Amino acid sequence: MHKSISTKLFLLLITTYSSFLLSQVGINTQSPNKMSTLDIVSKNNDTGILIPRLTENQRNKMSPGIKENSLLIFNTDENCYNYWNSTENEWKSLCGKQGKAVFTMDCTQIEIKGKYTTGKELTSSDFLRMKITVTKPGYYHITAKTANSNGYSFQVEGEVLEAGTFTIEVPGYGTPINATPSGGAGDQILIYNYEQLLCDTLKISVEDSTIIPEFTINCSSTIVNGQYIAGKELTAGNTIALNITSPAAAAGALYEISTSAVNGYSFSAKGVLSGGVQQVTLIGTGKPVMNGNDAFVLTTNISLGKVSCSNSPIHIKVAARKMKIIGLSDNYNNLYNIARTDNLLNKVLGGSNYFGNNQSATYPINGFEFLLLTSLGASQQSQFTTFNPDIVLVQFNYIAYTSEERQFLADYVAKGGVLIYSSDGDAAASPRNRAARDLARLIFNDNLMEVTDNDNSIVIDRIQDTNNMITNGPFMNLTGKALGRDSGWNFRFTIAGFPFDKANVIAYDGVDDSSIRAFVGKDNGFAFFGDGGPFVANEGVQPYNWPAKFRTTNGVTVAIPNTYGQVITYNSHLFLNLMAWAINYAQKKRP
């Protein structure tokens, strides 16, 4: 009897428990929704449900993972519901607020602004400037703290709405307590975005307010490091190294050395004086705007007032960007074509002494790229357009015979291209002479321009002052010097009808100055030479038909004057100036 009752009771409990396990849970309802595991009903329609309420700091101390995907809390700081998204490994807001931004930064490019001195509270002039590269938009909270808890820090927060590169300034707060020891590197700065450590290599030197800075600069000891290219941001390798000397009494004081901004970039350094001779490295920031030779004067914070190395400024050569050159001549076997790797002028451009990207080069450039063409038909014009040259150098014996070719070249010049057109000639009415004339008419929009017959004499033309780099450039002032031409098929433009308001004469005819051998546009990139090879040179050929001359010694090719027709000519130097002018023009017009 007892056994029967016990068995029935056990079966009843099992049935009830199984039903509970398989049923939905309802609160204040006997019939919970079958689609819901938990169905809560307000008993009198005047109550709700309270989700766990956490501050953002409390929330961030949780460590949810994949199993906690969709975990829900109420963020009391944001006043909104947050849920855990395990796919993106972050909390999401139901109010539309973005999550944490994801970004990187180059720690070597962080700029330290302001002056840090013991006992002096930081001001709005004391901040860190940094560039961040954002891969995921969202909120950021950047803090920078001293590893040795030295009384000051930096902090900023905000939101980035899209991916990209942004510059952020992080203001400083607090008052430095301890000075950087003599010879010390400075306070280590730890930079975070929320809890993520981004940088730990930044150092800030703190000056001892009780010590007066005194030092001198050896202005002649400067060493310029790195490559400088127009339009390219400076990197950590762009520095100036120099020596300074301070007395023993100044050890521990903070030195400041800087330059003003020149051509879009500048240099600065801060550190602690060691008392004696020490080397200082000024870090470059900014982006050079144009190529050229920039002069920097140093200023300091010594107690006698800011002084400068005005008598010996630091010169930095900024290279032009890489230039694309098309060599245009009538056949691939023609050594006149500069795009051939065995062309001597090609080798001159590729050498490190004249156009190399270094501080020793006369006119630095970040390299050349060449394309060789023999004509300008439809397919070649397509190649031309795709290559998008900065400079086109025409030598023997390409002729722009068709009106389509001439219009194509004129349009190229009108868009800022450089066209150096060297051409032999025949009779004034011949196709070669008229092709050059009609091209010039298009470029200068002047139908009065006219050409002469050819001559076959070795005549020396005197170089005029063109008021630009061609005749008075970085390689030599050629005004008044001789320009040679080869022994045949030269021709000229007539003075009658020549647009002197639009072009400068490079050289008149050497016989009586009654005609114009070479000229260059005042406001465009067109230069003309009535000679098929004024710059052709070959080191193994006697100079009778080769007016330019170069010599290679120990692998370095240099331009030298040429005794040509009993007169010393400077065609090789004119070529160098001409290329410097072309590069400078292209850099300005096509940065």
VENRAKA-V454266 format. One record per residue. N is the residue number from 1. OMEGA is omega in whole degrees, 0 to 359 (none if undefined). NEAR is the number of other C-alpha atoms within 12 Angstrom. D_CENTER is the distance of its C-alpha to the mean C-alpha in Angstrom with 2 decimals. Layout:
((N;OMEGA;NEAR;D_CENTER) (N;OMEGA;NEAR;D_CENTER))
This chain:
((1;179;7;98.06) (2;180;8;95.48) (3;180;9;93.54) (4;180;10;93.44) (5;180;11;92.21) (6;180;12;89.48) (7;181;13;88.28) (8;180;14;88.13) (9;179;14;86.23) (10;180;14;83.65) (11;179;14;83.14) (12;180;14;82.74) (13;179;14;80.05) (14;181;14;78.16) (15;180;14;78.29) (16;181;14;77.14) (17;178;13;74.26) (18;178;13;73.11) (19;179;13;73.21) (20;181;14;71.09) (21;186;12;68.51) (22;184;12;68.26) (23;174;20;68.28) (24;179;21;65.71) (25;178;22;65.79) (26;175;21;66.80) (27;185;19;67.01) (28;175;17;69.47) (29;177;16;70.11) (30;183;16;72.54) (31;180;18;70.61) (32;180;18;66.91) (33;183;17;64.63) (34;180;14;64.71) (35;185;12;60.96) (36;175;14;60.22) (37;179;17;60.84) (38;180;18;61.28) (39;182;20;62.70) (40;181;22;63.08) (41;176;20;65.17) (42;189;14;65.59) (43;181;14;69.32) (44;183;9;70.04) (45;179;10;66.81) (46;177;8;65.79) (47;180;11;63.77) (48;179;13;60.38) (49;180;15;58.54) (50;175;12;56.44) (51;179;16;53.40) (52;183;18;52.39) (53;183;21;50.59) (54;169;23;47.80) (55;180;20;45.23) (56;178;23;41.61) (57;177;15;41.92) (58;178;16;45.15) (59;185;27;43.60) (60;176;18;40.68) (61;175;12;43.21) (62;181;17;44.49) (63;180;17;43.23) (64;179;22;43.86) (65;183;17;43.09) (66;183;15;43.77) (67;182;13;47.49) (68;179;19;46.81) (69;181;20;44.81) (70;176;23;45.84) (71;189;25;47.14) (72;172;24;47.69) (73;174;30;47.69) (74;182;28;47.65) (75;184;28;44.77) (76;176;19;46.45) (77;180;17;43.22) (78;184;22;41.80) (79;184;17;45.35) (80;176;24;44.72) (81;175;29;45.52) (82;175;34;43.04) (83;182;30;43.39) (84;177;30;41.97) (85;184;22;39.80) (86;179;18;39.96) (87;179;16;37.67) (88;176;19;34.70) (89;178;20;36.26) (90;175;28;36.25) (91;177;35;38.53) (92;180;32;38.35) (93;176;28;39.68) (94;180;21;42.23) (95;178;15;41.17) (96;180;14;37.81) (97;180;23;35.77) (98;175;24;32.76) (99;180;29;32.70) (100;175;30;30.25) (101;175;31;26.54) (102;182;32;24.94) (103;175;32;21.47) (104;176;26;19.56) (105;175;28;17.44) (106;185;23;15.66) (107;181;27;18.35) (108;183;24;16.56) (109;178;26;14.14) (110;180;34;17.14) (111;176;31;17.78) (112;181;33;21.46) (113;176;27;22.65) (114;182;28;26.13) (115;186;32;28.96) (116;187;43;31.18) (117;180;36;34.73) (118;177;27;37.95) (119;181;21;40.21) (120;183;24;37.76) (121;179;22;36.78) (122;180;26;33.14) (123;180;21;32.18) (124;178;17;29.59) (125;182;18;27.38) (126;182;29;27.29) (127;175;30;24.86) (128;176;35;22.09) (129;184;30;18.71) (130;175;32;17.09) (131;177;22;14.87) (132;176;29;16.96) (133;188;22;16.45) (134;175;25;19.74) (135;177;19;21.56) (136;179;23;24.88) (137;178;24;25.41) (138;182;26;28.03) (139;174;24;28.97) (140;175;30;27.45) (141;186;28;29.27) (142;174;37;27.13) (143;176;31;29.13) (144;185;44;28.33) (145;175;34;31.43) (146;180;33;32.44) (147;182;21;33.96) (148;178;20;36.76) (149;187;18;37.57) (150;169;28;36.94) (151;180;27;37.69) (152;181;35;34.35) (153;181;36;31.89) (154;181;33;29.16) (155;173;28;29.52) (156;175;26;28.19) (157;182;22;28.95) (158;184;22;27.96) (159;172;24;27.20) (160;188;28;24.27) (161;181;21;25.49) (162;179;18;22.99) (163;180;18;20.53) (164;181;19;16.80) (165;184;21;14.45) (166;175;21;16.01) (167;183;20;16.08) (168;174;26;19.63) (169;184;27;21.56) (170;184;34;24.58) (171;180;28;27.33) (172;181;32;29.54) (173;174;28;33.35) (174;183;26;36.21) (175;179;26;37.22) (176;182;34;36.32) (177;186;26;39.54) (178;177;27;39.01) (179;175;35;37.06) (180;180;35;34.89) (181;178;25;37.20) (182;181;28;36.74) (183;181;26;34.29) (184;182;23;33.27) (185;182;25;29.80) (186;179;32;30.34) (187;173;33;31.14) (188;182;25;29.70) (189;179;31;28.11) (190;185;29;28.66) (191;183;34;26.48) (192;160;28;28.03) (193;193;30;27.71) (194;182;26;31.45) (195;185;17;32.92) (196;177;20;29.92) (197;182;21;28.51) (198;184;28;24.69) (199;175;27;24.05) (200;183;23;26.50) (201;183;22;24.54) (202;179;27;23.73) (203;177;32;26.08) (204;179;43;27.26) (205;179;39;29.55) (206;182;43;32.56) (207;174;41;34.30) (208;186;31;38.06) (209;181;23;39.23) (210;182;19;42.33) (211;181;28;40.60) (212;179;27;39.25) (213;176;35;36.03) (214;177;32;36.73) (215;175;38;34.61) (216;180;36;33.52) (217;171;34;30.36) (218;188;25;30.58) (219;181;28;28.02) (220;183;21;28.51) (221;188;23;27.71) (222;176;27;23.96) (223;179;22;21.76) (224;181;29;18.01) (225;175;26;16.36) (226;176;24;13.15) (227;182;34;10.87) (228;186;44;8.80) (229;180;39;6.67) (230;178;37;6.47) (231;182;25;4.02) (232;181;25;1.23) (233;176;23;3.84) (234;179;28;6.97) (235;181;25;9.41) (236;180;24;13.20) (237;180;20;13.48) (238;185;32;12.26) (239;171;29;15.73) (240;177;35;18.62) (241;179;29;22.04) (242;180;28;25.21) (243;174;24;28.87) (244;180;32;30.85) (245;180;28;34.63) (246;177;29;36.57) (247;181;21;40.37) (248;182;19;42.08) (249;182;19;42.94) (250;180;31;39.30) (251;182;32;38.59) (252;177;37;37.27) (253;182;39;35.77) (254;173;43;32.12) (255;174;47;29.89) (256;178;39;26.90) (257;182;39;24.65) (258;172;35;21.69) (259;170;34;20.05) (260;179;24;19.50) (261;177;21;16.12) (262;176;29;15.35) (263;173;26;12.80) (264;180;26;11.03) (265;184;33;11.18) (266;182;34;14.35) (267;177;38;16.34) (268;177;35;19.40) (269;173;36;22.05) (270;179;35;25.28) (271;183;42;28.12) (272;179;43;31.83) (273;183;44;33.68) (274;186;30;35.75) (275;187;28;38.24) (276;179;23;37.65) (277;176;22;34.77) (278;178;26;31.65) (279;181;28;28.09) (280;178;35;25.35) (281;176;29;21.68) (282;182;31;19.35) (283;179;32;16.25) (284;175;38;13.01) (285;178;35;11.28) (286;184;28;8.98) (287;177;25;6.01) (288;182;33;7.47) (289;183;27;8.77) (290;172;32;10.73) (291;180;37;11.70) (292;182;34;14.92) (293;185;29;16.90) (294;180;27;16.49) (295;181;25;19.54) (296;176;33;19.71) (297;182;29;23.10) (298;172;36;24.02) (299;185;30;26.18) (300;180;29;28.30) (301;183;29;30.76) (302;190;26;33.87) (303;180;18;37.15) (304;181;14;37.87) (305;181;14;35.04) (306;180;22;31.40) (307;183;23;31.15) (308;173;25;28.51) (309;186;25;28.07) (310;180;18;28.36) (311;179;14;30.31) (312;180;17;27.71) (313;179;22;24.16) (314;180;34;21.31) (315;178;27;19.43) (316;179;39;15.87) (317;178;35;14.78) (318;181;44;11.26) (319;171;40;11.06) (320;177;42;10.82) (321;178;36;9.04) (322;182;32;11.69) (323;176;37;14.77) (324;182;34;17.59) (325;171;36;21.06) (326;172;40;24.41) (327;186;42;27.44) (328;174;43;30.50) (329;196;35;34.00) (330;176;25;37.29) (331;186;22;37.46) (332;182;24;35.59) (333;185;20;37.80) (334;181;27;36.94) (335;176;28;35.37) (336;188;38;34.19) (337;185;39;31.33) (338;182;44;28.06) (339;176;37;26.78) (340;182;29;29.51) (341;179;24;28.45) (342;176;20;31.66) (343;184;26;30.99) (344;180;33;30.87) (345;175;41;28.17) (346;179;36;25.97) (347;178;31;26.62) (348;179;37;25.90) (349;183;43;22.39) (350;180;33;21.84) (351;182;29;23.15) (352;187;24;21.28) (353;183;26;23.21) (354;186;35;22.18) (355;178;39;18.84) (356;179;31;17.67) (357;179;32;14.34) (358;184;28;16.16) (359;179;30;17.50) (360;181;23;20.84) (361;180;26;19.89) (362;183;30;21.17) (363;188;40;18.28) (364;174;40;15.28) (365;184;42;13.41) (366;174;34;11.52) (367;179;28;14.76) (368;170;32;17.02) (369;188;27;18.56) (370;170;31;22.12) (371;181;32;24.70) (372;176;37;28.31) (373;179;36;30.55) (374;180;33;34.17) (375;179;30;34.84) (376;173;31;33.54) (377;185;21;35.89) (378;182;14;35.04) (379;178;14;33.61) (380;176;20;31.58) (381;177;25;30.23) (382;176;15;29.10) (383;179;19;27.33) (384;183;32;25.81) (385;180;21;24.51) (386;180;13;23.14) (387;177;21;21.33) (388;186;25;19.92) (389;171;36;19.87) (390;185;40;18.19) (391;173;46;21.19) (392;181;44;24.77) (393;180;47;27.11) (394;172;46;30.79) (395;184;39;33.43) (396;11;39;37.00) (397;175;33;38.24) (398;177;37;36.39) (399;178;36;38.06) (400;187;36;37.04) (401;188;27;40.63) (402;178;22;40.35) (403;179;22;39.58) (404;179;19;37.24) (405;180;27;35.11) (406;179;31;35.12) (407;178;25;34.16) (408;180;28;31.31) (409;178;44;29.90) (410;178;31;30.59) (411;178;25;28.72) (412;178;28;25.69) (413;181;35;25.81) (414;181;22;26.37) (415;175;23;23.12) (416;179;31;21.09) (417;177;40;21.59) (418;178;45;22.83) (419;175;44;26.31) (420;192;44;28.06) (421;176;44;31.60) (422;186;44;34.17) (423;167;47;37.60) (424;181;43;41.13) (425;176;37;43.94) (426;174;27;47.61) (427;184;21;49.95) (428;183;25;48.56) (429;183;19;49.63) (430;180;22;48.30) (431;182;23;45.66) (432;181;35;43.11) (433;183;36;43.47) (434;177;34;43.67) (435;179;34;40.54) (436;180;48;38.52) (437;184;41;40.37) (438;175;34;39.88) (439;179;40;36.14) (440;178;43;35.85) (441;179;29;38.10) (442;185;27;35.84) (443;182;38;32.65) (444;180;31;34.39) (445;184;21;36.74) (446;182;20;39.66) (447;178;19;42.66) (448;181;20;44.40) (449;184;31;42.32) (450;182;29;44.62) (451;180;40;44.68) (452;170;32;47.30) (453;177;27;49.06) (454;169;30;47.72) (455;186;26;48.98) (456;184;20;49.18) (457;173;22;49.35) (458;184;29;47.05) (459;179;35;46.25) (460;179;35;43.93) (461;180;44;41.86) (462;183;33;40.74) (463;181;35;37.09) (464;175;32;36.77) (465;182;23;34.37) (466;181;31;31.91) (467;174;22;30.14) (468;188;30;26.77) (469;184;32;25.00) (470;182;43;27.29) (471;176;39;30.34) (472;186;27;28.98) (473;186;28;25.66) (474;184;28;23.98) (475;177;30;26.47) (476;169;26;29.70) (477;187;25;31.51) (478;182;35;33.56) (479;179;28;35.56) (480;180;23;39.18) (481;189;28;38.60) (482;173;36;39.90) (483;180;47;38.27) (484;174;50;40.28) (485;184;48;40.90) (486;195;37;42.49) (487;183;26;46.19) (488;167;27;46.40) (489;176;33;45.66) (490;176;41;43.70) (491;190;44;43.84) (492;169;46;42.78) (493;181;42;42.31) (494;177;28;45.16) (495;177;26;44.87) (496;179;17;46.94) (497;182;22;44.69) (498;184;32;41.42) (499;182;27;38.92) (500;178;24;38.34) (501;183;14;36.76) (502;184;25;33.96) (503;175;33;33.52) (504;180;31;33.76) (505;173;38;36.05) (506;179;41;34.65) (507;171;45;38.15) (508;174;34;41.63) (509;187;38;44.31) (510;183;30;45.51) (511;185;18;49.17) (512;180;15;49.73) (513;182;23;46.44) (514;179;19;48.00) (515;190;30;45.08) (516;182;40;41.31) (517;184;48;39.88) (518;180;46;36.13) (519;180;42;34.07) (520;179;42;30.63) (521;177;36;29.82) (522;185;24;29.16) (523;176;23;27.02) (524;184;31;25.97) (525;181;46;24.55) (526;175;44;28.00) (527;184;44;29.61) (528;174;40;33.10) (529;180;47;35.24) (530;184;50;38.88) (531;183;50;38.88) (532;183;45;37.96) (533;182;44;36.57) (534;183;47;35.74) (535;180;50;33.07) (536;179;38;34.86) (537;176;43;35.70) (538;187;30;37.33) (539;182;23;38.08) (540;184;12;41.35) (541;176;15;42.81) (542;193;17;44.77) (543;186;30;43.09) (544;180;26;45.65) (545;184;30;43.61) (546;188;35;40.16) (547;178;45;39.08) (548;182;40;35.77) (549;177;40;36.02) (550;178;33;33.83) (551;179;24;34.97) (552;178;19;33.64) (553;181;10;34.67) (554;177;7;33.80) (555;180;13;31.15) (556;181;19;29.39) (557;181;27;29.87) (558;176;32;30.33) (559;177;36;31.50) (560;175;25;35.03) (561;184;27;37.46) (562;173;33;40.01) (563;192;23;43.71) (564;181;28;44.24) (565;179;24;47.52) (566;180;15;48.64) (567;177;22;45.58) (568;181;25;42.31) (569;186;39;39.42) (570;180;40;35.68) (571;182;46;34.30) (572;178;40;31.96) (573;177;43;30.39) (574;177;43;30.24) (575;180;46;28.31) (576;177;39;25.67) (577;181;34;25.45) (578;179;44;25.49) (579;176;45;22.48) (580;176;37;20.54) (581;182;38;21.66) (582;179;42;20.71) (583;181;46;17.13) (584;180;38;16.78) (585;181;36;18.51) (586;180;36;16.46) (587;180;33;13.12) (588;186;24;14.89) (589;184;21;16.71) (590;185;27;14.36) (591;none;23;10.74))
